[in-house]
Amino acid sequence: MEPTTPGEPDEHLLVDPARVRRAPRYRGFFTVGAVVGVVVGVVLGVWLSGIATSEGAFLLKPGVFVSVIVLGTTTLFVLLAGALAVLADRRSLRRR
């Protein structure tokens, strides 16, 4: 075992197991946000394109319409999930 110099603290003194920070896992938040956004986007896009065609509006490319809706909702839900992760992270810091 190597002797420590007087200015260096011991490693076992630096870590306090009673004060472990519980930070959120950002990848999990973003993944759930993306999956929810895709599901909501597909359902919303198909429902809105069905309403448009039933009212007599002619959509040239309904797949493009659904794709744009899916991209928009996925972006929105990923941003919301990121905001929730940041809020959870700030809350974990506040409890210290």
Gaussian input, Z-matrix of N, CA and C with variables (Angstrom, degrees):
# hf/3-21g

backbone

0 1
 N
 C     1     B1
 C     2     B2     1     A1
 N     3     B3     2     A2     1     D1
 C     4     B4     3     A3     2     D2
 C     5     B5     4     A4     3     D3
 N     6     B6     5     A5     4     D4
 C     7     B7     6     A6     5     D5
 C     8     B8     7     A7     6     D6
 N     9     B9     8     A8     7     D7
 C    10    B10     9     A9     8     D8
 C    11    B11    10    A10     9     D9
 N    12    B12    11    A11    10    D10
 C    13    B13    12    A12    11    D11
 C    14    B14    13    A13    12    D12
 N    15    B15    14    A14    13    D13
 C    16    B16    15    A15    14    D14
 C    17    B17    16    A16    15    D15
 N    18    B18    17    A17    16    D16
 C    19    B19    18    A18    17    D17
 C    20    B20    19    A19    18    D18
 N    21    B21    20    A20    19    D19
 C    22    B22    21    A21    20    D20
 C    23    B23    22    A22    21    D21
 N    24    B24    23    A23    22    D22
 C    25    B25    24    A24    23    D23
 C    26    B26    25    A25    24    D24
 N    27    B27    26    A26    25    D25
 C    28    B28    27    A27    26    D26
 C    29    B29    28    A28    27    D27
 N    30    B30    29    A29    28    D28
 C    31    B31    30    A30    29    D29
 C    32    B32    31    A31    30    D30
 N    33    B33    32    A32    31    D31
 C    34    B34    33    A33    32    D32
 C    35    B35    34    A34    33    D33
 N    36    B36    35    A35    34    D34
 C    37    B37    36    A36    35    D35
 C    38    B38    37    A37    36    D36
 N    39    B39    38    A38    37    D37
 C    40    B40    39    A39    38    D38
 C    41    B41    40    A40    39    D39
 N    42    B42    41    A41    40    D40
 C    43    B43    42    A42    41    D41
 C    44    B44    43    A43    42    D42
 N    45    B45    44    A44    43    D43
 C    46    B46    45    A45    44    D44
 C    47    B47    46    A46    45    D45
 N    48    B48    47    A47    46    D46
 C    49    B49    48    A48    47    D47
 C    50    B50    49    A49    48    D48
 N    51    B51    50    A50    49    D49
 C    52    B52    51    A51    50    D50
 C    53    B53    52    A52    51    D51
 N    54    B54    53    A53    52    D52
 C    55    B55    54    A54    53    D53
 C    56    B56    55    A55    54    D54
 N    57    B57    56    A56    55    D55
 C    58    B58    57    A57    56    D56
 C    59    B59    58    A58    57    D57
 N    60    B60    59    A59    58    D58
 C    61    B61    60    A60    59    D59
 C    62    B62    61    A61    60    D60
 N    63    B63    62    A62    61    D61
 C    64    B64    63    A63    62    D62
 C    65    B65    64    A64    63    D63
 N    66    B66    65    A65    64    D64
 C    67    B67    66    A66    65    D65
 C    68    B68    67    A67    66    D66
 N    69    B69    68    A68    67    D67
 C    70    B70    69    A69    68    D68
 C    71    B71    70    A70    69    D69
 N    72    B72    71    A71    70    D70
 C    73    B73    72    A72    71    D71
 C    74    B74    73    A73    72    D72
 N    75    B75    74    A74    73    D73
 C    76    B76    75    A75    74    D74
 C    77    B77    76    A76    75    D75
 N    78    B78    77    A77    76    D76
 C    79    B79    78    A78    77    D77
 C    80    B80    79    A79    78    D78
 N    81    B81    80    A80    79    D79
 C    82    B82    81    A81    80    D80
 C    83    B83    82    A82    81    D81
 N    84    B84    83    A83    82    D82
 C    85    B85    84    A84    83    D83
 C    86    B86    85    A85    84    D84
 N    87    B87    86    A86    85    D85
 C    88    B88    87    A87    86    D86
 C    89    B89    88    A88    87    D87
 N    90    B90    89    A89    88    D88
 C    91    B91    90    A90    89    D89
 C    92    B92    91    A91    90    D90
 N    93    B93    92    A92    91    D91
 C    94    B94    93    A93    92    D92
 C    95    B95    94    A94    93    D93
 N    96    B96    95    A95    94    D94
 C    97    B97    96    A96    95    D95
 C    98    B98    97    A97    96    D96
 N    99    B99    98    A98    97    D97
 C   100   B100    99    A99    98    D98
 C   101   B101   100   A100    99    D99
 N   102   B102   101   A101   100   D100
 C   103   B103   102   A102   101   D101
 C   104   B104   103   A103   102   D102
 N   105   B105   104   A104   103   D103
 C   106   B106   105   A105   104   D104
 C   107   B107   106   A106   105   D105
 N   108   B108   107   A107   106   D106
 C   109   B109   108   A108   107   D107
 C   110   B110   109   A109   108   D108
 N   111   B111   110   A110   109   D109
 C   112   B112   111   A111   110   D110
 C   113   B113   112   A112   111   D111
 N   114   B114   113   A113   112   D112
 C   115   B115   114   A114   113   D113
 C   116   B116   115   A115   114   D114
 N   117   B117   116   A116   115   D115
 C   118   B118   117   A117   116   D116
 C   119   B119   118   A118   117   D117
 N   120   B120   119   A119   118   D118
 C   121   B121   120   A120   119   D119
 C   122   B122   121   A121   120   D120
 N   123   B123   122   A122   121   D121
 C   124   B124   123   A123   122   D122
 C   125   B125   124   A124   123   D123
 N   126   B126   125   A125   124   D124
 C   127   B127   126   A126   125   D125
 C   128   B128   127   A127   126   D126
 N   129   B129   128   A128   127   D127
 C   130   B130   129   A129   128   D128
 C   131   B131   130   A130   129   D129
 N   132   B132   131   A131   130   D130
 C   133   B133   132   A132   131   D131
 C   134   B134   133   A133   132   D132
 N   135   B135   134   A134   133   D133
 C   136   B136   135   A135   134   D134
 C   137   B137   136   A136   135   D135
 N   138   B138   137   A137   136   D136
 C   139   B139   138   A138   137   D137
 C   140   B140   139   A139   138   D138
 N   141   B141   140   A140   139   D139
 C   142   B142   141   A141   140   D140
 C   143   B143   142   A142   141   D141
 N   144   B144   143   A143   142   D142
 C   145   B145   144   A144   143   D143
 C   146   B146   145   A145   144   D144
 N   147   B147   146   A146   145   D145
 C   148   B148   147   A147   146   D146
 C   149   B149   148   A148   147   D147
 N   150   B150   149   A149   148   D148
 C   151   B151   150   A150   149   D149
 C   152   B152   151   A151   150   D150
 N   153   B153   152   A152   151   D151
 C   154   B154   153   A153   152   D152
 C   155   B155   154   A154   153   D153
 N   156   B156   155   A155   154   D154
 C   157   B157   156   A156   155   D155
 C   158   B158   157   A157   156   D156
 N   159   B159   158   A158   157   D157
 C   160   B160   159   A159   158   D158
 C   161   B161   160   A160   159   D159
 N   162   B162   161   A161   160   D160
 C   163   B163   162   A162   161   D161
 C   164   B164   163   A163   162   D162
 N   165   B165   164   A164   163   D163
 C   166   B166   165   A165   164   D164
 C   167   B167   166   A166   165   D165
 N   168   B168   167   A167   166   D166
 C   169   B169   168   A168   167   D167
 C   170   B170   169   A169   168   D168
 N   171   B171   170   A170   169   D169
 C   172   B172   171   A171   170   D170
 C   173   B173   172   A172   171   D171
 N   174   B174   173   A173   172   D172
 C   175   B175   174   A174   173   D173
 C   176   B176   175   A175   174   D174
 N   177   B177   176   A176   175   D175
 C   178   B178   177   A177   176   D176
 C   179   B179   178   A178   177   D177
 N   180   B180   179   A179   178   D178
 C   181   B181   180   A180   179   D179
 C   182   B182   181   A181   180   D180
 N   183   B183   182   A182   181   D181
 C   184   B184   183   A183   182   D182
 C   185   B185   184   A184   183   D183
 N   186   B186   185   A185   184   D184
 C   187   B187   186   A186   185   D185
 C   188   B188   187   A187   186   D186
 N   189   B189   188   A188   187   D187
 C   190   B190   189   A189   188   D188
 C   191   B191   190   A190   189   D189
 N   192   B192   191   A191   190   D190
 C   193   B193   192   A192   191   D191
 C   194   B194   193   A193   192   D192
 N   195   B195   194   A194   193   D193
 C   196   B196   195   A195   194   D194
 C   197   B197   196   A196   195   D195
 N   198   B198   197   A197   196   D196
 C   199   B199   198   A198   197   D197
 C   200   B200   199   A199   198   D198
 N   201   B201   200   A200   199   D199
 C   202   B202   201   A201   200   D200
 C   203   B203   202   A202   201   D201
 N   204   B204   203   A203   202   D202
 C   205   B205   204   A204   203   D203
 C   206   B206   205   A205   204   D204
 N   207   B207   206   A206   205   D205
 C   208   B208   207   A207   206   D206
 C   209   B209   208   A208   207   D207
 N   210   B210   209   A209   208   D208
 C   211   B211   210   A210   209   D209
 C   212   B212   211   A211   210   D210
 N   213   B213   212   A212   211   D211
 C   214   B214   213   A213   212   D212
 C   215   B215   214   A214   213   D213
 N   216   B216   215   A215   214   D214
 C   217   B217   216   A216   215   D215
 C   218   B218   217   A217   216   D216
 N   219   B219   218   A218   217   D217
 C   220   B220   219   A219   218   D218
 C   221   B221   220   A220   219   D219
 N   222   B222   221   A221   220   D220
 C   223   B223   222   A222   221   D221
 C   224   B224   223   A223   222   D222
 N   225   B225   224   A224   223   D223
 C   226   B226   225   A225   224   D224
 C   227   B227   226   A226   225   D225
 N   228   B228   227   A227   226   D226
 C   229   B229   228   A228   227   D227
 C   230   B230   229   A229   228   D228
 N   231   B231   230   A230   229   D229
 C   232   B232   231   A231   230   D230
 C   233   B233   232   A232   231   D231
 N   234   B234   233   A233   232   D232
 C   235   B235   234   A234   233   D233
 C   236   B236   235   A235   234   D234
 N   237   B237   236   A236   235   D235
 C   238   B238   237   A237   236   D236
 C   239   B239   238   A238   237   D237
 N   240   B240   239   A239   238   D238
 C   241   B241   240   A240   239   D239
 C   242   B242   241   A241   240   D240
 N   243   B243   242   A242   241   D241
 C   244   B244   243   A243   242   D242
 C   245   B245   244   A244   243   D243
 N   246   B246   245   A245   244   D244
 C   247   B247   246   A246   245   D245
 C   248   B248   247   A247   246   D246
 N   249   B249   248   A248   247   D247
 C   250   B250   249   A249   248   D248
 C   251   B251   250   A250   249   D249
 N   252   B252   251   A251   250   D250
 C   253   B253   252   A252   251   D251
 C   254   B254   253   A253   252   D252
 N   255   B255   254   A254   253   D253
 C   256   B256   255   A255   254   D254
 C   257   B257   256   A256   255   D255
 N   258   B258   257   A257   256   D256
 C   259   B259   258   A258   257   D257
 C   260   B260   259   A259   258   D258
 N   261   B261   260   A260   259   D259
 C   262   B262   261   A261   260   D260
 C   263   B263   262   A262   261   D261
 N   264   B264   263   A263   262   D262
 C   265   B265   264   A264   263   D263
 C   266   B266   265   A265   264   D264
 N   267   B267   266   A266   265   D265
 C   268   B268   267   A267   266   D266
 C   269   B269   268   A268   267   D267
 N   270   B270   269   A269   268   D268
 C   271   B271   270   A270   269   D269
 C   272   B272   271   A271   270   D270
 N   273   B273   272   A272   271   D271
 C   274   B274   273   A273   272   D272
 C   275   B275   274   A274   273   D273
 N   276   B276   275   A275   274   D274
 C   277   B277   276   A276   275   D275
 C   278   B278   277   A277   276   D276
 N   279   B279   278   A278   277   D277
 C   280   B280   279   A279   278   D278
 C   281   B281   280   A280   279   D279
 N   282   B282   281   A281   280   D280
 C   283   B283   282   A282   281   D281
 C   284   B284   283   A283   282   D282
 N   285   B285   284   A284   283   D283
 C   286   B286   285   A285   284   D284
 C   287   B287   286   A286   285   D285

   B1=1.4414
   B2=1.5239
   B3=1.3221
   B4=1.4544
   B5=1.5248
   B6=1.2906
   B7=1.4670
   B8=1.5290
   B9=1.2852
   B10=1.4614
   B11=1.5199
   B12=1.2900
   B13=1.4648
   B14=1.5149
   B15=1.3115
   B16=1.4675
   B17=1.5227
   B18=1.3390
   B19=1.4589
   B20=1.5173
   B21=1.3279
   B22=1.4680
   B23=1.5237
   B24=1.3204
   B25=1.4735
   B26=1.5263
   B27=1.3012
   B28=1.4612
   B29=1.5224
   B30=1.3502
   B31=1.4675
   B32=1.5143
   B33=1.3024
   B34=1.4628
   B35=1.5301
   B36=1.3160
   B37=1.4582
   B38=1.5264
   B39=1.3364
   B40=1.4534
   B41=1.5239
   B42=1.3121
   B43=1.4562
   B44=1.5147
   B45=1.3180
   B46=1.4625
   B47=1.5236
   B48=1.3418
   B49=1.4722
   B50=1.5287
   B51=1.2905
   B52=1.4628
   B53=1.5212
   B54=1.3222
   B55=1.4654
   B56=1.5199
   B57=1.2979
   B58=1.4581
   B59=1.5219
   B60=1.3084
   B61=1.4613
   B62=1.5140
   B63=1.3202
   B64=1.4553
   B65=1.5193
   B66=1.3135
   B67=1.4647
   B68=1.5258
   B69=1.3341
   B70=1.4666
   B71=1.5232
   B72=1.3108
   B73=1.4556
   B74=1.5271
   B75=1.3229
   B76=1.4608
   B77=1.5266
   B78=1.3185
   B79=1.4598
   B80=1.5339
   B81=1.3060
   B82=1.4654
   B83=1.5244
   B84=1.3160
   B85=1.4623
   B86=1.5273
   B87=1.3496
   B88=1.4598
   B89=1.5243
   B90=1.3261
   B91=1.4650
   B92=1.5228
   B93=1.3140
   B94=1.4715
   B95=1.5217
   B96=1.3277
   B97=1.4667
   B98=1.5145
   B99=1.3392
   B100=1.4633
   B101=1.5227
   B102=1.3196
   B103=1.4682
   B104=1.5210
   B105=1.3221
   B106=1.4732
   B107=1.5285
   B108=1.3293
   B109=1.4611
   B110=1.5160
   B111=1.3311
   B112=1.4648
   B113=1.5229
   B114=1.3289
   B115=1.4694
   B116=1.5264
   B117=1.3237
   B118=1.4738
   B119=1.5272
   B120=1.3249
   B121=1.4644
   B122=1.5128
   B123=1.3221
   B124=1.4696
   B125=1.5222
   B126=1.3229
   B127=1.4696
   B128=1.5265
   B129=1.3080
   B130=1.4619
   B131=1.5244
   B132=1.3349
   B133=1.4609
   B134=1.5153
   B135=1.3312
   B136=1.4670
   B137=1.5259
   B138=1.3225
   B139=1.4637
   B140=1.5320
   B141=1.3351
   B142=1.4654
   B143=1.5261
   B144=1.3253
   B145=1.4693
   B146=1.5240
   B147=1.3228
   B148=1.4661
   B149=1.5100
   B150=1.3234
   B151=1.4675
   B152=1.5283
   B153=1.3237
   B154=1.4669
   B155=1.5245
   B156=1.3329
   B157=1.4667
   B158=1.5213
   B159=1.3279
   B160=1.4682
   B161=1.5291
   B162=1.3286
   B163=1.4672
   B164=1.5215
   B165=1.3116
   B166=1.4519
   B167=1.5153
   B168=1.3158
   B169=1.4612
   B170=1.5282
   B171=1.3081
   B172=1.4530
   B173=1.5239
   B174=1.3227
   B175=1.4632
   B176=1.5211
   B177=1.3267
   B178=1.4540
   B179=1.5212
   B180=1.3276
   B181=1.4583
   B182=1.5305
   B183=1.3235
   B184=1.4670
   B185=1.5276
   B186=1.3276
   B187=1.4595
   B188=1.5144
   B189=1.3250
   B190=1.4644
   B191=1.5248
   B192=1.3068
   B193=1.4639
   B194=1.5254
   B195=1.3320
   B196=1.4607
   B197=1.5301
   B198=1.3326
   B199=1.4650
   B200=1.5231
   B201=1.3072
   B202=1.4623
   B203=1.5287
   B204=1.3128
   B205=1.4688
   B206=1.5310
   B207=1.3355
   B208=1.4678
   B209=1.5268
   B210=1.3172
   B211=1.4632
   B212=1.5325
   B213=1.3066
   B214=1.4650
   B215=1.5177
   B216=1.3301
   B217=1.4627
   B218=1.5259
   B219=1.3278
   B220=1.4598
   B221=1.5230
   B222=1.3188
   B223=1.4633
   B224=1.5200
   B225=1.3080
   B226=1.4581
   B227=1.5262
   B228=1.3196
   B229=1.4585
   B230=1.5265
   B231=1.3253
   B232=1.4670
   B233=1.5317
   B234=1.3154
   B235=1.4656
   B236=1.5263
   B237=1.3175
   B238=1.4657
   B239=1.5251
   B240=1.3266
   B241=1.4609
   B242=1.5279
   B243=1.3316
   B244=1.4582
   B245=1.5172
   B246=1.3206
   B247=1.4682
   B248=1.5276
   B249=1.3245
   B250=1.4655
   B251=1.5221
   B252=1.3225
   B253=1.4672
   B254=1.5241
   B255=1.3278
   B256=1.4600
   B257=1.5269
   B258=1.3121
   B259=1.4689
   B260=1.5262
   B261=1.3248
   B262=1.4679
   B263=1.5240
   B264=1.3186
   B265=1.4548
   B266=1.5223
   B267=1.3018
   B268=1.4710
   B269=1.5198
   B270=1.3199
   B271=1.4628
   B272=1.5259
   B273=1.3437
   B274=1.4678
   B275=1.5231
   B276=1.3195
   B277=1.4559
   B278=1.5225
   B279=1.3151
   B280=1.4535
   B281=1.5112
   B282=1.3258
   B283=1.4621
   B284=1.5195
   B285=1.3020
   B286=1.4607
   B287=1.4569
   A1=108.93
   A2=115.70
   A3=120.44
   A4=110.18
   A5=116.79
   A6=118.43
   A7=109.94
   A8=115.93
   A9=120.40
   A10=109.72
   A11=115.04
   A12=118.97
   A13=108.87
   A14=118.23
   A15=120.24
   A16=113.95
   A17=119.72
   A18=121.64
   A19=114.03
   A20=118.77
   A21=122.23
   A22=110.90
   A23=117.83
   A24=118.83
   A25=109.97
   A26=115.84
   A27=120.65
   A28=109.90
   A29=116.58
   A30=120.39
   A31=112.31
   A32=117.51
   A33=119.11
   A34=111.72
   A35=117.97
   A36=120.80
   A37=112.51
   A38=117.98
   A39=121.37
   A40=113.13
   A41=117.80
   A42=121.82
   A43=109.40
   A44=115.15
   A45=120.40
   A46=107.33
   A47=118.54
   A48=119.99
   A49=113.41
   A50=118.46
   A51=120.49
   A52=111.61
   A53=117.16
   A54=120.80
   A55=111.46
   A56=117.42
   A57=121.67
   A58=108.43
   A59=116.35
   A60=121.31
   A61=109.81
   A62=117.40
   A63=123.27
   A64=108.88
   A65=117.54
   A66=122.58
   A67=110.11
   A68=117.99
   A69=120.02
   A70=111.41
   A71=115.74
   A72=121.12
   A73=107.38
   A74=114.64
   A75=120.68
   A76=111.93
   A77=117.75
   A78=119.66
   A79=110.70
   A80=116.87
   A81=120.16
   A82=112.21
   A83=116.68
   A84=119.99
   A85=111.02
   A86=115.89
   A87=119.23
   A88=112.16
   A89=117.43
   A90=120.52
   A91=111.33
   A92=116.27
   A93=119.47
   A94=110.47
   A95=117.39
   A96=120.52
   A97=112.16
   A98=117.20
   A99=120.51
   A100=111.39
   A101=117.65
   A102=120.51
   A103=110.59
   A104=116.76
   A105=119.93
   A106=109.97
   A107=117.31
   A108=120.46
   A109=112.97
   A110=117.38
   A111=120.63
   A112=110.74
   A113=116.63
   A114=119.70
   A115=110.88
   A116=116.35
   A117=119.80
   A118=110.28
   A119=117.06
   A120=120.64
   A121=112.98
   A122=117.24
   A123=119.85
   A124=110.37
   A125=116.47
   A126=119.75
   A127=110.19
   A128=117.14
   A129=120.89
   A130=111.70
   A131=117.29
   A132=120.84
   A133=113.16
   A134=116.59
   A135=119.95
   A136=110.22
   A137=116.83
   A138=120.44
   A139=110.65
   A140=117.06
   A141=119.44
   A142=112.38
   A143=118.10
   A144=119.26
   A145=110.44
   A146=117.84
   A147=120.90
   A148=112.09
   A149=116.91
   A150=120.88
   A151=110.22
   A152=116.74
   A153=120.55
   A154=111.42
   A155=117.59
   A156=119.28
   A157=111.75
   A158=117.70
   A159=119.17
   A160=111.81
   A161=117.05
   A162=120.16
   A163=112.50
   A164=117.27
   A165=120.31
   A166=114.75
   A167=118.16
   A168=120.00
   A169=108.23
   A170=115.76
   A171=120.35
   A172=108.86
   A173=116.25
   A174=120.79
   A175=108.00
   A176=116.17
   A177=119.42
   A178=111.82
   A179=116.09
   A180=120.40
   A181=109.01
   A182=117.77
   A183=118.55
   A184=112.83
   A185=117.81
   A186=120.34
   A187=112.46
   A188=116.16
   A189=120.32
   A190=109.56
   A191=117.09
   A192=122.12
   A193=110.14
   A194=116.88
   A195=121.06
   A196=109.97
   A197=117.65
   A198=120.89
   A199=111.54
   A200=117.19
   A201=120.78
   A202=110.29
   A203=116.47
   A204=120.12
   A205=110.13
   A206=117.52
   A207=121.32
   A208=110.32
   A209=118.11
   A210=120.48
   A211=111.88
   A212=116.04
   A213=119.63
   A214=113.02
   A215=116.72
   A216=119.02
   A217=111.61
   A218=116.91
   A219=119.26
   A220=110.79
   A221=116.71
   A222=120.09
   A223=110.75
   A224=116.99
   A225=121.39
   A226=111.38
   A227=117.52
   A228=120.67
   A229=112.29
   A230=118.19
   A231=120.26
   A232=109.77
   A233=117.32
   A234=120.25
   A235=111.49
   A236=117.30
   A237=120.47
   A238=111.39
   A239=117.10
   A240=120.67
   A241=110.48
   A242=117.21
   A243=120.11
   A244=112.26
   A245=116.17
   A246=119.70
   A247=110.96
   A248=116.88
   A249=119.60
   A250=111.59
   A251=117.47
   A252=120.66
   A253=110.75
   A254=117.07
   A255=120.18
   A256=110.45
   A257=117.32
   A258=120.48
   A259=111.29
   A260=116.82
   A261=120.12
   A262=110.71
   A263=117.06
   A264=120.84
   A265=110.85
   A266=117.08
   A267=120.34
   A268=111.32
   A269=115.89
   A270=119.33
   A271=110.82
   A272=116.16
   A273=118.19
   A274=110.79
   A275=118.40
   A276=120.67
   A277=112.13
   A278=117.06
   A279=121.71
   A280=111.64
   A281=118.35
   A282=121.66
   A283=112.48
   A284=118.44
   A285=120.79
   A286=110.28
   D1=134.41
   D2=-177.50
   D3=-84.71
   D4=137.09
   D5=176.77
   D6=-73.83
   D7=144.03
   D8=178.96
   D9=-91.46
   D10=150.50
   D11=177.01
   D12=-77.28
   D13=157.80
   D14=-176.43
   D15=-61.06
   D16=-25.16
   D17=-178.57
   D18=-85.49
   D19=-13.30
   D20=-177.38
   D21=-94.83
   D22=129.43
   D23=175.62
   D24=-77.53
   D25=154.14
   D26=176.54
   D27=-71.10
   D28=149.91
   D29=-178.61
   D30=-64.36
   D31=-37.08
   D32=-176.96
   D33=-69.82
   D34=-15.33
   D35=177.22
   D36=-86.39
   D37=-16.79
   D38=-177.15
   D39=-81.46
   D40=-28.20
   D41=-175.18
   D42=-103.94
   D43=124.13
   D44=176.96
   D45=-112.79
   D46=106.16
   D47=-176.79
   D48=-64.86
   D49=-17.94
   D50=179.02
   D51=-76.69
   D52=-15.40
   D53=-176.94
   D54=-119.76
   D55=47.01
   D56=179.64
   D57=-78.15
   D58=130.24
   D59=-179.23
   D60=-81.75
   D61=131.62
   D62=-179.55
   D63=-102.10
   D64=81.92
   D65=-179.42
   D66=-82.02
   D67=144.44
   D68=178.63
   D69=-71.83
   D70=156.21
   D71=176.85
   D72=-93.21
   D73=108.63
   D74=-173.54
   D75=-64.29
   D76=-37.51
   D77=-178.48
   D78=-60.96
   D79=-39.46
   D80=177.67
   D81=-64.18
   D82=-42.11
   D83=178.17
   D84=-62.28
   D85=-46.62
   D86=-178.94
   D87=-66.42
   D88=-36.79
   D89=179.15
   D90=-65.65
   D91=-45.62
   D92=178.16
   D93=-63.44
   D94=-40.50
   D95=177.44
   D96=-61.79
   D97=-40.56
   D98=179.50
   D99=-67.81
   D100=-43.17
   D101=-179.18
   D102=-65.40
   D103=-44.43
   D104=178.51
   D105=-64.18
   D106=-40.10
   D107=178.75
   D108=-62.96
   D109=-40.80
   D110=178.44
   D111=-65.72
   D112=-45.28
   D113=-178.92
   D114=-63.81
   D115=-47.18
   D116=179.11
   D117=-63.70
   D118=-39.47
   D119=-179.78
   D120=-64.99
   D121=-42.42
   D122=178.91
   D123=-64.92
   D124=-46.01
   D125=-179.69
   D126=-63.43
   D127=-46.11
   D128=-179.01
   D129=-66.10
   D130=-42.03
   D131=179.97
   D132=-64.94
   D133=-44.09
   D134=178.64
   D135=-66.44
   D136=-40.30
   D137=179.79
   D138=-65.09
   D139=-44.88
   D140=-179.67
   D141=-68.72
   D142=-36.91
   D143=177.73
   D144=-70.10
   D145=-32.15
   D146=174.55
   D147=-66.39
   D148=-40.24
   D149=176.90
   D150=-64.96
   D151=-42.31
   D152=-178.33
   D153=-63.91
   D154=-42.32
   D155=-179.35
   D156=-73.74
   D157=-30.01
   D158=179.08
   D159=-72.94
   D160=-25.61
   D161=178.50
   D162=-87.60
   D163=2.36
   D164=175.59
   D165=98.49
   D166=-2.66
   D167=177.03
   D168=-75.34
   D169=138.52
   D170=-177.31
   D171=-102.73
   D172=114.49
   D173=176.46
   D174=-94.82
   D175=123.08
   D176=179.80
   D177=-67.20
   D178=-44.08
   D179=-178.95
   D180=-133.03
   D181=89.15
   D182=-179.53
   D183=-65.41
   D184=-25.67
   D185=177.76
   D186=-64.96
   D187=-37.38
   D188=177.20
   D189=-67.92
   D190=-39.42
   D191=177.83
   D192=-60.38
   D193=-47.00
   D194=179.83
   D195=-66.06
   D196=-38.80
   D197=-179.95
   D198=-63.08
   D199=-41.32
   D200=179.38
   D201=-66.18
   D202=-41.24
   D203=177.30
   D204=-63.06
   D205=-42.46
   D206=179.81
   D207=-63.99
   D208=-43.65
   D209=178.75
   D210=-62.68
   D211=-41.53
   D212=179.36
   D213=-65.68
   D214=-46.27
   D215=-179.15
   D216=-69.48
   D217=-34.91
   D218=177.91
   D219=-64.90
   D220=-43.12
   D221=177.40
   D222=-61.67
   D223=-44.73
   D224=-179.90
   D225=-61.28
   D226=-47.16
   D227=-176.92
   D228=-70.89
   D229=-32.34
   D230=175.75
   D231=-67.60
   D232=-40.87
   D233=176.90
   D234=-64.66
   D235=-40.90
   D236=177.19
   D237=-64.53
   D238=-40.49
   D239=178.50
   D240=-65.22
   D241=-39.02
   D242=176.32
   D243=-64.11
   D244=-39.38
   D245=177.29
   D246=-64.86
   D247=-39.44
   D248=176.61
   D249=-65.06
   D250=-37.56
   D251=178.10
   D252=-65.30
   D253=-41.27
   D254=178.48
   D255=-65.58
   D256=-40.83
   D257=177.12
   D258=-63.34
   D259=-40.93
   D260=177.69
   D261=-65.43
   D262=-36.40
   D263=178.54
   D264=-67.23
   D265=-43.73
   D266=178.10
   D267=-64.22
   D268=-36.39
   D269=179.39
   D270=-67.34
   D271=-35.60
   D272=178.69
   D273=-69.94
   D274=-30.11
   D275=176.84
   D276=-73.80
   D277=-33.20
   D278=-177.46
   D279=-67.45
   D280=-30.21
   D281=-177.32
   D282=-75.25
   D283=-11.75
   D284=-177.59
   D285=-72.19

